[in-house]
Amino acid sequence: MVSGPSGVGKSTVVNALAERYPFYFSVSATTRRPRPGETEGIEYYFVDTDEFVRLRDGGELLEWAEYSGNFYGTPREPVLDRIAAGDDVLLDIEVMGAVQVKASFPDALMLFLTPPTIEALEERLRSRGDTPPEDIARRLVIARWQLEVAEERFDHIVVNDSVEDAVKRILRILKAPHTKADR
């Protein structure tokens, strides 16, 4: 599992990792609106709140969380099918969702992607141009809390100071997943 604050570059790092390491990427369901360039079934399954609640209450989600006023969750069946087939599965999920998955799958590897500094994260959020200033302030508060949780709960913390360096660190971790050498 890969988690980290909004704007840290999770998607960019995961996409770069996919070029160098074979895994099945688990597509999450969300109630948030698509961003420009996002495609249904590729980045997310975009659903309304009623559909999300139906999936959640029907036990069809491996984990779920609310973040920034939207719901996010991992469809259960595709992940379990891929695990049963012997595939590595990568989940790009919110911190509390990752904690839920770890409770169900204790051997799951939890990676937290962090910015070099909170100031760098703020700059990344501002440069995206799709986030109002009040949302940026709220996301920075959440990011500080996520960093605290990550220190306690995640197996590895990887600084995304550059995409290439972050991918190299993750590849090292994947080759020796039971060490905390990259912290």
CYANA upper distance limits for C-alpha pairs under 8 A (distance plus 0.5 A):
  1 MET  CA     90 LEU  CA      5.97
  1 MET  CA     91 LEU  CA      5.13
  1 MET  CA     92 ASP  CA      6.46
  1 MET  CA     93 ILE  CA      7.49
  1 MET  CA     98 ALA  CA      7.22
  1 MET  CA    108 ALA  CA      7.74
  1 MET  CA    109 LEU  CA      6.59
  1 MET  CA    110 MET  CA      5.42
  1 MET  CA    111 LEU  CA      6.42
  2 VAL  CA     10 LYS  CA      7.90
  2 VAL  CA     90 LEU  CA      7.68
  2 VAL  CA     91 LEU  CA      6.57
  2 VAL  CA     92 ASP  CA      5.36
  2 VAL  CA     93 ILE  CA      6.87
  2 VAL  CA    110 MET  CA      6.77
  2 VAL  CA    111 LEU  CA      5.37
  2 VAL  CA    112 PHE  CA      6.29
  2 VAL  CA    113 LEU  CA      7.42
  3 SER  CA     10 LYS  CA      7.73
  3 SER  CA     92 ASP  CA      6.29
  3 SER  CA     93 ILE  CA      5.80
  3 SER  CA     94 GLU  CA      6.14
  3 SER  CA     95 VAL  CA      6.38
  3 SER  CA     98 ALA  CA      7.74
  3 SER  CA    110 MET  CA      8.25
  3 SER  CA    111 LEU  CA      6.84
  3 SER  CA    112 PHE  CA      5.41
  3 SER  CA    113 LEU  CA      6.56
  4 GLY  CA      8 VAL  CA      7.02
  4 GLY  CA     10 LYS  CA      7.44
  4 GLY  CA     94 GLU  CA      7.48
  4 GLY  CA     95 VAL  CA      7.43
  4 GLY  CA    112 PHE  CA      5.79
  4 GLY  CA    113 LEU  CA      5.32
  4 GLY  CA    114 THR  CA      6.46
  4 GLY  CA    143 ALA  CA      8.31
  4 GLY  CA    146 GLN  CA      7.81
  5 PRO  CA    113 LEU  CA      8.14
  5 PRO  CA    114 THR  CA      7.55
  5 PRO  CA    139 ARG  CA      8.21
  5 PRO  CA    142 ILE  CA      8.09
  5 PRO  CA    143 ALA  CA      5.60
  5 PRO  CA    146 GLN  CA      7.40
  6 SER  CA    125 LEU  CA      8.23
  6 SER  CA    139 ARG  CA      7.39
  6 SER  CA    143 ALA  CA      7.95
  7 GLY  CA    121 LEU  CA      6.91
  7 GLY  CA    124 ARG  CA      6.47
  7 GLY  CA    125 LEU  CA      5.89
  8 VAL  CA    113 LEU  CA      7.44
  8 VAL  CA    114 THR  CA      6.77
  8 VAL  CA    115 PRO  CA      6.18
  8 VAL  CA    121 LEU  CA      6.68
  8 VAL  CA    124 ARG  CA      7.83
  8 VAL  CA    160 ASN  CA      7.67
  9 GLY  CA     13 VAL  CA      6.63
  9 GLY  CA    160 ASN  CA      7.91
 10 LYS  CA     14 VAL  CA      6.47
 10 LYS  CA     92 ASP  CA      7.86
 10 LYS  CA    113 LEU  CA      7.42
 11 SER  CA     15 ASN  CA      6.49
 11 SER  CA     92 ASP  CA      8.41
 12 THR  CA     16 ALA  CA      6.75
 12 THR  CA    163 VAL  CA      7.78
 13 VAL  CA     17 LEU  CA      6.51
 13 VAL  CA    163 VAL  CA      6.18
 13 VAL  CA    166 ALA  CA      7.59
 13 VAL  CA    167 VAL  CA      6.89
 14 VAL  CA     18 ALA  CA      6.63
 15 ASN  CA     19 GLU  CA      7.36
 16 ALA  CA     20 ARG  CA      7.69
 16 ALA  CA    163 VAL  CA      8.02
 16 ALA  CA    164 GLU  CA      8.34
 16 ALA  CA    167 VAL  CA      7.48
 17 LEU  CA     21 TYR  CA      6.42
 17 LEU  CA    167 VAL  CA      6.26
 17 LEU  CA    171 LEU  CA      8.44
 18 ALA  CA     22 PRO  CA      6.69
 18 ALA  CA     23 PHE  CA      7.50
 21 TYR  CA    171 LEU  CA      8.26
 22 PRO  CA     88 ASP  CA      7.95
 23 PHE  CA     87 ASP  CA      7.05
 23 PHE  CA     88 ASP  CA      5.41
 23 PHE  CA     89 VAL  CA      5.98
 23 PHE  CA     90 LEU  CA      6.93
 24 TYR  CA     82 ARG  CA      7.84
 24 TYR  CA     87 ASP  CA      7.27
 24 TYR  CA     88 ASP  CA      6.65
 24 TYR  CA     89 VAL  CA      5.22
 24 TYR  CA     90 LEU  CA      6.58
 25 PHE  CA     89 VAL  CA      6.48
 25 PHE  CA     90 LEU  CA      5.49
 25 PHE  CA     91 LEU  CA      6.88
 26 SER  CA     74 THR  CA      7.71
 26 SER  CA     78 PRO  CA      8.00
 26 SER  CA     79 VAL  CA      7.10
 26 SER  CA     89 VAL  CA      7.20
 26 SER  CA     90 LEU  CA      6.51
 26 SER  CA     91 LEU  CA      5.82
 26 SER  CA     92 ASP  CA      7.98
 27 VAL  CA     41 GLY  CA      7.25
 27 VAL  CA     42 ILE  CA      7.16
 27 VAL  CA     43 GLU  CA      6.82
 27 VAL  CA     44 TYR  CA      5.92
 27 VAL  CA     45 TYR  CA      7.42
 27 VAL  CA     74 THR  CA      7.48
 27 VAL  CA     75 PRO  CA      8.20
 27 VAL  CA     91 LEU  CA      8.16
 28 SER  CA     43 GLU  CA      8.11
 28 SER  CA     44 TYR  CA      5.66
 28 SER  CA     45 TYR  CA      6.65
 28 SER  CA     72 TYR  CA      7.12
 28 SER  CA     73 GLY  CA      5.97
 28 SER  CA     74 THR  CA      5.17
 28 SER  CA     75 PRO  CA      7.00
 28 SER  CA     92 ASP  CA      8.50
 28 SER  CA     93 ILE  CA      8.38
 29 ALA  CA     44 TYR  CA      5.97
 29 ALA  CA     45 TYR  CA      4.94
 29 ALA  CA     46 PHE  CA      6.42
 29 ALA  CA     47 VAL  CA      7.20
 29 ALA  CA     52 PHE  CA      8.05
 29 ALA  CA     72 TYR  CA      6.13
 29 ALA  CA     73 GLY  CA      5.76
 29 ALA  CA     74 THR  CA      6.74
 29 ALA  CA     75 PRO  CA      7.54
 30 THR  CA     44 TYR  CA      7.06
 30 THR  CA     45 TYR  CA      6.73
 30 THR  CA     46 PHE  CA      5.77
 30 THR  CA     47 VAL  CA      6.46
 30 THR  CA     48 ASP  CA      8.41
 30 THR  CA     52 PHE  CA      7.90
 30 THR  CA     70 ASN  CA      7.45
 30 THR  CA     71 PHE  CA      5.92
 30 THR  CA     72 TYR  CA      4.90
 30 THR  CA     73 GLY  CA      7.03
 31 THR  CA     46 PHE  CA      6.40
 31 THR  CA     47 VAL  CA      5.69
 31 THR  CA     48 ASP  CA      5.79
 31 THR  CA     49 THR  CA      6.39
 31 THR  CA     52 PHE  CA      7.60
 31 THR  CA     70 ASN  CA      5.96
 31 THR  CA     71 PHE  CA      5.87
 31 THR  CA     72 TYR  CA      7.31
 32 ARG  CA     46 PHE  CA      7.47
 32 ARG  CA     47 VAL  CA      8.45
 32 ARG  CA     70 ASN  CA      5.94
 32 ARG  CA     71 PHE  CA      7.70
 33 ARG  CA     46 PHE  CA      7.52
 34 PRO  CA     38 GLU  CA      6.33
 34 PRO  CA     39 THR  CA      8.10
 34 PRO  CA     46 PHE  CA      7.63
 38 GLU  CA     42 ILE  CA      7.92
 38 GLU  CA     43 GLU  CA      6.57
 38 GLU  CA     44 TYR  CA      8.42
 39 THR  CA     43 GLU  CA      6.57
 39 THR  CA     44 TYR  CA      7.78
 40 GLU  CA     44 TYR  CA      6.31
 40 GLU  CA     45 TYR  CA      5.90
 40 GLU  CA     46 PHE  CA      6.86
 41 GLY  CA     45 TYR  CA      5.50
 41 GLY  CA     46 PHE  CA      8.43
 47 VAL  CA     51 GLU  CA      6.53
 47 VAL  CA     52 PHE  CA      6.81
 48 ASP  CA     52 PHE  CA      6.80
 49 THR  CA     53 VAL  CA      6.60
 49 THR  CA     71 PHE  CA      8.22
 50 ASP  CA     54 ARG  CA      6.72
 51 GLU  CA     55 LEU  CA      6.76
 52 PHE  CA     56 ARG  CA      6.61
 52 PHE  CA     71 PHE  CA      7.95
 53 VAL  CA     57 ASP  CA      6.33
 54 ARG  CA     58 GLY  CA      6.31
 55 LEU  CA     59 GLY  CA      6.91
 55 LEU  CA     60 GLU  CA      5.57
 55 LEU  CA     61 LEU  CA      6.79
 56 ARG  CA     60 GLU  CA      6.45
 56 ARG  CA     61 LEU  CA      6.08
 56 ARG  CA     64 TRP  CA      7.94
 60 GLU  CA     75 PRO  CA      6.41
 60 GLU  CA     76 ARG  CA      5.99
 60 GLU  CA     77 GLU  CA      7.74
 61 LEU  CA     73 GLY  CA      6.59
 61 LEU  CA     74 THR  CA      5.77
 61 LEU  CA     75 PRO  CA      4.99
 61 LEU  CA     76 ARG  CA      5.27
 62 LEU  CA     73 GLY  CA      7.72
 62 LEU  CA     74 THR  CA      5.90
 62 LEU  CA     75 PRO  CA      6.44
 62 LEU  CA     76 ARG  CA      5.01
 62 LEU  CA    101 VAL  CA      7.43
 63 GLU  CA     73 GLY  CA      5.99
 63 GLU  CA     74 THR  CA      6.12
 63 GLU  CA     75 PRO  CA      8.41
 63 GLU  CA     76 ARG  CA      8.46
 63 GLU  CA     97 GLY  CA      5.87
 63 GLU  CA     98 ALA  CA      8.25
 63 GLU  CA    100 GLN  CA      6.53
 63 GLU  CA    101 VAL  CA      6.76
 64 TRP  CA     71 PHE  CA      7.62
 64 TRP  CA     72 TYR  CA      6.05
 64 TRP  CA     73 GLY  CA      4.48
 64 TRP  CA     74 THR  CA      7.05
 64 TRP  CA     97 GLY  CA      6.01
 65 ALA  CA     71 PHE  CA      6.31
 65 ALA  CA     72 TYR  CA      5.98
 65 ALA  CA     73 GLY  CA      6.90
 65 ALA  CA     94 GLU  CA      7.55
 65 ALA  CA     96 MET  CA      7.03
 65 ALA  CA     97 GLY  CA      6.22
 66 GLU  CA     70 ASN  CA      5.97
 66 GLU  CA     71 PHE  CA      4.90
 66 GLU  CA     72 TYR  CA      6.68
 67 TYR  CA     71 PHE  CA      6.79
 67 TYR  CA     72 TYR  CA      7.84
 67 TYR  CA     94 GLU  CA      8.15
 68 SER  CA    139 ARG  CA      8.18
 72 TYR  CA     93 ILE  CA      8.48
 72 TYR  CA     94 GLU  CA      8.38
 73 GLY  CA     93 ILE  CA      8.40
 73 GLY  CA     97 GLY  CA      8.10
 74 THR  CA     91 LEU  CA      8.41
 75 PRO  CA     79 VAL  CA      7.68
 76 ARG  CA     80 LEU  CA      6.82
 77 GLU  CA     81 ASP  CA      6.51
 78 PRO  CA     82 ARG  CA      6.73
 79 VAL  CA     83 ILE  CA      6.69
 79 VAL  CA     89 VAL  CA      7.35
 80 LEU  CA     84 ALA  CA      6.55
 81 ASP  CA     85 ALA  CA      6.78
 82 ARG  CA     86 GLY  CA      6.92
 82 ARG  CA     87 ASP  CA      5.86
 82 ARG  CA     88 ASP  CA      7.99
 82 ARG  CA     89 VAL  CA      7.45
 83 ILE  CA     87 ASP  CA      5.88
 83 ILE  CA     88 ASP  CA      7.24
 83 ILE  CA     89 VAL  CA      7.38
 93 ILE  CA     97 GLY  CA      6.66
 93 ILE  CA     98 ALA  CA      6.72
 94 GLU  CA     98 ALA  CA      6.77
 95 VAL  CA     99 VAL  CA      6.91
 95 VAL  CA    146 GLN  CA      7.17
 95 VAL  CA    149 VAL  CA      8.33
 95 VAL  CA    150 ALA  CA      8.20
 96 MET  CA    100 GLN  CA      6.81
 97 GLY  CA    101 VAL  CA      6.82
 98 ALA  CA    102 LYS  CA      6.65
 98 ALA  CA    110 MET  CA      7.70
 99 VAL  CA    103 ALA  CA      6.82
 99 VAL  CA    153 ARG  CA      7.89
100 GLN  CA    104 SER  CA      7.15
101 VAL  CA    105 PHE  CA      6.35
101 VAL  CA    106 PRO  CA      8.48
101 VAL  CA    108 ALA  CA      8.19
102 LYS  CA    106 PRO  CA      5.48
102 LYS  CA    107 ASP  CA      7.82
102 LYS  CA    108 ALA  CA      6.43
102 LYS  CA    110 MET  CA      8.23
109 LEU  CA    155 ASP  CA      7.00
109 LEU  CA    177 PRO  CA      7.60
110 MET  CA    154 PHE  CA      5.68
110 MET  CA    155 ASP  CA      5.71
110 MET  CA    156 HIS  CA      7.05
111 LEU  CA    154 PHE  CA      6.62
111 LEU  CA    155 ASP  CA      6.62
111 LEU  CA    156 HIS  CA      5.44
111 LEU  CA    157 ILE  CA      6.35
111 LEU  CA    158 VAL  CA      7.53
112 PHE  CA    150 ALA  CA      6.92
112 PHE  CA    154 PHE  CA      6.98
112 PHE  CA    156 HIS  CA      6.73
112 PHE  CA    157 ILE  CA      5.24
112 PHE  CA    158 VAL  CA      6.56
113 LEU  CA    157 ILE  CA      6.52
113 LEU  CA    158 VAL  CA      5.44
113 LEU  CA    159 VAL  CA      6.33
113 LEU  CA    160 ASN  CA      6.79
114 THR  CA    147 LEU  CA      8.07
114 THR  CA    157 ILE  CA      7.44
114 THR  CA    158 VAL  CA      6.59
114 THR  CA    159 VAL  CA      5.32
114 THR  CA    160 ASN  CA      6.35
115 PRO  CA    120 ALA  CA      6.97
115 PRO  CA    121 LEU  CA      6.34
115 PRO  CA    159 VAL  CA      6.11
115 PRO  CA    160 ASN  CA      5.78
115 PRO  CA    161 ASP  CA      6.99
116 PRO  CA    120 ALA  CA      7.01
116 PRO  CA    121 LEU  CA      8.36
116 PRO  CA    159 VAL  CA      6.35
116 PRO  CA    160 ASN  CA      6.94
116 PRO  CA    161 ASP  CA      6.07
117 THR  CA    121 LEU  CA      7.01
118 ILE  CA    122 GLU  CA      6.71
118 ILE  CA    140 LEU  CA      7.89
118 ILE  CA    144 ARG  CA      8.36
119 GLU  CA    123 GLU  CA      6.78
120 ALA  CA    124 ARG  CA      6.76
121 LEU  CA    125 LEU  CA      6.73
121 LEU  CA    140 LEU  CA      8.37
122 GLU  CA    126 ARG  CA      6.70
122 GLU  CA    136 ILE  CA      7.59
122 GLU  CA    140 LEU  CA      7.52
123 GLU  CA    127 SER  CA      6.51
124 ARG  CA    128 ARG  CA      6.91
125 LEU  CA    129 GLY  CA      7.90
125 LEU  CA    131 THR  CA      7.39
125 LEU  CA    136 ILE  CA      7.09
126 ARG  CA    130 ASP  CA      8.41
126 ARG  CA    131 THR  CA      7.41
126 ARG  CA    133 PRO  CA      8.32
126 ARG  CA    136 ILE  CA      7.90
131 THR  CA    135 ASP  CA      6.68
131 THR  CA    136 ILE  CA      6.87
132 PRO  CA    136 ILE  CA      6.87
133 PRO  CA    137 ALA  CA      6.81
134 GLU  CA    138 ARG  CA      6.85
135 ASP  CA    139 ARG  CA      6.53
136 ILE  CA    140 LEU  CA      6.66
137 ALA  CA    141 VAL  CA      7.02
138 ARG  CA    142 ILE  CA      6.87
139 ARG  CA    143 ALA  CA      6.46
140 LEU  CA    144 ARG  CA      6.77
141 VAL  CA    145 TRP  CA      7.06
142 ILE  CA    146 GLN  CA      6.60
143 ALA  CA    147 LEU  CA      6.66
144 ARG  CA    148 GLU  CA      7.07
145 TRP  CA    149 VAL  CA      6.90
146 GLN  CA    150 ALA  CA      6.48
147 LEU  CA    151 GLU  CA      6.83
148 GLU  CA    152 GLU  CA      7.32
149 VAL  CA    153 ARG  CA      6.46
149 VAL  CA    154 PHE  CA      8.31
150 ALA  CA    154 PHE  CA      5.50
150 ALA  CA    157 ILE  CA      7.84
151 GLU  CA    157 ILE  CA      8.11
155 ASP  CA    180 LYS  CA      7.22
156 HIS  CA    180 LYS  CA      6.67
156 HIS  CA    182 ASP  CA      7.10
156 HIS  CA    183 ARG  CA      6.28
157 ILE  CA    182 ASP  CA      7.71
157 ILE  CA    183 ARG  CA      6.04
158 VAL  CA    166 ALA  CA      6.91
158 VAL  CA    169 ARG  CA      7.48
158 VAL  CA    170 ILE  CA      7.86
158 VAL  CA    182 ASP  CA      7.66
158 VAL  CA    183 ARG  CA      7.52
159 VAL  CA    166 ALA  CA      6.92
160 ASN  CA    165 ASP  CA      7.83
160 ASN  CA    166 ALA  CA      5.72
161 ASP  CA    165 ASP  CA      7.64
161 ASP  CA    166 ALA  CA      7.55
162 SER  CA    166 ALA  CA      6.63
163 VAL  CA    167 VAL  CA      6.61
164 GLU  CA    168 LYS  CA      6.74
165 ASP  CA    169 ARG  CA      6.73
166 ALA  CA    170 ILE  CA      6.73
167 VAL  CA    171 LEU  CA      6.60
168 LYS  CA    172 ARG  CA      6.80
169 ARG  CA    173 ILE  CA      6.84
169 ARG  CA    182 ASP  CA      7.45
170 ILE  CA    174 LEU  CA      6.65
171 LEU  CA    175 LYS  CA      6.85
172 ARG  CA    176 ALA  CA      6.99
173 ILE  CA    177 PRO  CA      5.64
173 ILE  CA    179 THR  CA      8.01
173 ILE  CA    181 ALA  CA      8.50
173 ILE  CA    182 ASP  CA      7.62
